[in-house]
Amino acid sequence: MVKISGVVGRDGVQAHMEYIDRHGKLELETDHGETLQGKQAATAIINDWALDYGGYLGRRTRATR
């Protein structure tokens, strides 16, 4: 599933991931095919992404439309 939004930053991504996994009730799949489930699954994936992209997800900015 892909959700596109104008909200950026770690908090925005966290909110979208929690919506997608229904707050831990559904599995999330990583880009490596690993499945994660539970309330900490979204946080684990976001932490992995932040490391991959040099902390970009830590910035709190608003996307231009």
N, CA, C and O atoms as a DFTB+ gen file, in Angstrom:
260 C
 N C O
     1  1       0.845      -1.166       0.000
     2  2       0.000       0.000       0.000
     3  2       0.893       1.231       0.000
     4  3       1.963       1.237       0.608
     5  1       0.452       2.249      -0.672
     6  2       1.164       3.516      -0.681
     7  2       0.189       4.602      -0.270
     8  3      -0.930       4.663      -0.780
     9  1       0.603       5.448       0.636
    10  2      -0.217       6.581       1.051
    11  2       0.585       7.833       0.753
    12  3       1.711       7.980       1.227
    13  1       0.014       8.731      -0.028
    14  2       0.698       9.958      -0.404
    15  2       0.047      11.112       0.338
    16  3      -1.178      11.233       0.382
    17  1       0.886      11.953       0.918
    18  2       0.381      13.054       1.715
    19  2       1.326      14.232       1.619
    20  3       2.486      14.072       1.241
    21  1       0.841      15.407       1.955
    22  2       1.670      16.599       1.984
    23  2       2.411      16.763       3.293
    24  3       3.229      17.673       3.425
    25  1       2.145      15.901       4.265
    26  2       2.790      16.000       5.569
    27  2       4.126      15.274       5.516
    28  3       4.205      14.130       5.070
    29  1       5.167      15.944       5.970
    30  2       6.488      15.314       6.012
    31  2       7.022      15.377       7.436
    32  3       6.411      15.984       8.315
    33  1       8.130      14.764       7.644
    34  2       8.740      14.722       8.964
    35  2       8.407      13.417       9.660
    36  3       7.514      12.675       9.250
    37  1       9.134      13.166      10.695
    38  2       9.009      11.903      11.414
    39  2       7.609      11.687      11.977
    40  3       7.070      10.585      11.873
    41  1       7.011      12.718      12.573
    42  2       5.678      12.568      13.168
    43  2       4.625      12.262      12.108
    44  3       3.727      11.452      12.339
    45  1       4.731      12.903      10.952
    46  2       3.778      12.651       9.877
    47  2       3.900      11.245       9.333
    48  3       2.895      10.580       9.081
    49  1       5.135      10.788       9.151
    50  2       5.362       9.429       8.660
    51  2       4.870       8.416       9.680
    52  3       4.266       7.408       9.314
    53  1       5.124       8.674      10.951
    54  2       4.684       7.774      12.020
    55  2       3.158       7.653      12.014
    56  3       2.625       6.549      12.131
    57  1       2.460       8.771      11.880
    58  2       0.998       8.750      11.865
    59  2       0.467       7.950      10.681
    60  3      -0.491       7.191      10.825
    61  1       1.080       8.113       9.515
    62  2       0.633       7.379       8.337
    63  2       0.894       5.885       8.468
    64  3       0.056       5.069       8.084
    65  1       2.052       5.525       9.009
    66  2       2.361       4.102       9.183
    67  2       1.403       3.460      10.180
    68  3       0.966       2.327       9.980
    69  1       1.079       4.171      11.243
    70  2       0.141       3.629      12.227
    71  2      -1.256       3.492      11.631
    72  3      -1.996       2.578      11.994
    73  1      -1.620       4.381      10.730
    74  2      -2.910       4.263      10.036
    75  2      -2.907       3.029       9.138
    76  3      -3.872       2.266       9.121
    77  1      -1.830       2.838       8.398
    78  2      -1.734       1.712       7.467
    79  2      -1.788       0.378       8.211
    80  3      -2.479      -0.543       7.776
    81  1      -1.065       0.265       9.326
    82  2      -1.052      -1.016      10.050
    83  2      -2.149      -1.115      11.107
    84  3      -2.146      -2.021      11.940
    85  1      -3.084      -0.171      11.060
    86  2      -4.230      -0.169      11.982
    87  2      -3.765      -0.263      13.427
    88  3      -4.283      -1.052      14.218
    89  1      -2.766       0.569      13.753
    90  2      -2.205       0.672      15.102
    91  2      -1.721      -0.673      15.634
    92  3      -1.997      -1.039      16.777
    93  1      -1.001      -1.398      14.793
    94  2      -0.368      -2.642      15.206
    95  2      -1.171      -3.904      14.966
    96  3      -0.697      -5.000      15.265
    97  1      -2.379      -3.773      14.432
    98  2      -3.224      -4.953      14.220
    99  2      -2.889      -5.697      12.937
   100  3      -3.127      -6.901      12.847
   101  1      -2.340      -5.004      11.938
   102  2      -1.960      -5.626      10.673
   103  2      -0.446      -5.668      10.547
   104  3       0.262      -4.889      11.185
   105  1       0.043      -6.579       9.723
   106  2       1.477      -6.690       9.490
   107  2       1.955      -5.599       8.546
   108  3       1.225      -5.164       7.656
   109  1       3.192      -5.165       8.752
   110  2       3.883      -4.294       7.817
   111  2       5.011      -5.107       7.202
   112  3       5.614      -5.944       7.874
   113  1       5.295      -4.869       5.950
   114  2       6.372      -5.577       5.270
   115  2       7.475      -4.593       4.921
   116  3       7.214      -3.532       4.355
   117  1       8.704      -4.945       5.260
   118  2       9.841      -4.086       4.955
   119  2      10.228      -4.257       3.488
   120  3       9.709      -5.132       2.794
   121  1      11.140      -3.415       3.030
   122  2      11.614      -3.528       1.658
   123  2      12.469      -4.779       1.447
   124  3      12.804      -5.114       0.310
   125  1      12.820      -5.463       2.522
   126  2      13.577      -6.718       2.434
   127  2      12.669      -7.942       2.537
   128  3      13.152      -9.074       2.552
   129  1      11.348      -7.718       2.609
   130  2      10.400      -8.820       2.677
   131  2      10.107      -9.323       4.072
   132  3       9.313     -10.249       4.239
   133  1      10.729      -8.736       5.078
   134  2      10.485      -9.125       6.464
   135  2       9.142      -8.543       6.912
   136  3       8.827      -7.395       6.599
   137  1       8.360      -9.324       7.638
   138  2       7.084      -8.816       8.146
   139  2       7.210      -8.496       9.625
   140  3       7.814      -9.245      10.393
   141  1       6.628      -7.372      10.005
   142  2       6.639      -6.917      11.389
   143  2       5.206      -6.630      11.803
   144  3       4.399      -6.159      11.001
   145  1       4.896      -6.914      13.055
   146  2       3.554      -6.633      13.554
   147  2       3.649      -6.173      14.989
   148  3       4.550      -6.581      15.722
   149  1       2.730      -5.332      15.387
   150  2       2.691      -4.822      16.748
   151  2       2.859      -3.317      16.755
   152  3       3.133      -2.700      15.726
   153  1       2.690      -2.743      17.924
   154  2       2.728      -1.288      18.039
   155  2       4.097      -0.700      17.718
   156  3       4.178       0.464      17.326
   157  1       5.168      -1.459      17.869
   158  2       6.505      -0.935      17.613
   159  2       6.992      -1.185      16.181
   160  3       8.088      -0.755      15.821
   161  1       6.195      -1.871      15.367
   162  2       6.608      -2.192      13.995
   163  2       6.834      -0.930      13.172
   164  3       7.850      -0.818      12.486
   165  1       5.913       0.014      13.229
   166  2       6.054       1.249      12.455
   167  2       7.295       2.017      12.896
   168  3       8.039       2.528      12.059
   169  1       7.519       2.098      14.194
   170  2       8.687       2.803      14.716
   171  2       9.977       2.146      14.253
   172  3      10.931       2.840      13.903
   173  1      10.022       0.821      14.247
   174  2      11.217       0.105      13.802
   175  2      11.522       0.400      12.336
   176  3      12.681       0.610      11.977
   177  1      10.509       0.419      11.499
   178  2      10.713       0.695      10.074
   179  2      11.158       2.138       9.878
   180  3      12.073       2.399       9.097
   181  1      10.536       3.064      10.563
   182  2      10.894       4.476      10.427
   183  2      12.330       4.719      10.905
   184  3      13.067       5.483      10.281
   185  1      12.725       4.085      11.988
   186  2      14.114       4.212      12.457
   187  2      15.086       3.692      11.417
   188  3      16.143       4.286      11.203
   189  1      14.740       2.586      10.768
   190  2      15.583       2.030       9.709
   191  2      15.675       3.000       8.535
   192  3      16.759       3.211       7.990
   193  1      14.559       3.587       8.146
   194  2      14.563       4.558       7.048
   195  2      15.408       5.776       7.387
   196  3      16.147       6.270       6.535
   197  1      15.311       6.267       8.614
   198  2      16.062       7.455       9.020
   199  2      17.562       7.203       8.901
   200  3      18.313       8.094       8.503
   201  1      17.996       5.999       9.243
   202  2      19.413       5.666       9.096
   203  2      19.800       5.607       7.630
   204  3      20.879       6.066       7.257
   205  1      18.938       5.050       6.798
   206  2      19.226       4.925       5.371
   207  2      19.303       6.281       4.672
   208  3      20.053       6.437       3.708
   209  1      18.540       7.255       5.144
   210  2      18.464       8.548       4.466
   211  2      19.116       9.676       5.245
   212  3      18.755      10.841       5.078
   213  1      20.059       9.340       6.079
   214  2      20.848      10.349       6.760
   215  2      20.080      11.251       7.703
   216  3      20.436      12.418       7.866
   217  1      19.037      10.738       8.324
   218  2      18.281      11.516       9.290
   219  2      17.258      12.446       8.687
   220  3      16.695      13.271       9.407
   221  1      16.991      12.351       7.401
   222  2      16.030      13.232       6.739
   223  2      14.676      13.227       7.428
   224  3      14.007      14.259       7.488
   225  1      14.271      12.090       7.945
   226  2      12.953      11.990       8.579
   227  2      12.885      12.768       9.887
   228  3      11.800      12.969      10.432
   229  1      14.026      13.203      10.393
   230  2      14.026      13.971      11.622
   231  2      13.635      15.427      11.430
   232  3      13.278      16.099      12.397
   233  1      13.692      15.919      10.221
   234  2      13.338      17.312       9.953
   235  2      11.840      17.518      10.045
   236  3      11.058      16.669       9.618
   237  1      11.453      18.633      10.594
   238  2      10.031      18.955      10.698
   239  2       9.746      20.122       9.764
   240  3       9.797      21.284      10.166
   241  1       9.450      19.802       8.535
   242  2       9.133      20.823       7.557
   243  2       7.810      20.481       6.896
   244  3       7.324      19.356       7.008
   245  1       7.249      21.420       6.233
   246  2       5.976      21.209       5.528
   247  2       6.282      21.210       4.038
   248  3       6.984      22.091       3.543
   249  1       5.762      20.235       3.338
   250  2       5.990      20.128       1.900
   251  2       5.245      21.242       1.164
   252  3       4.163      21.661       1.573
   253  1       5.837      21.702       0.087
   254  2       5.137      22.670      -0.753
   255  2       4.241      21.906      -1.709
   256  3       4.532      20.768      -2.079
   257  1       3.174      22.526      -2.097
   258  2       2.219      21.863      -2.987
   259  2       2.350      22.395      -4.385
   260  3       1.628      21.958      -5.282
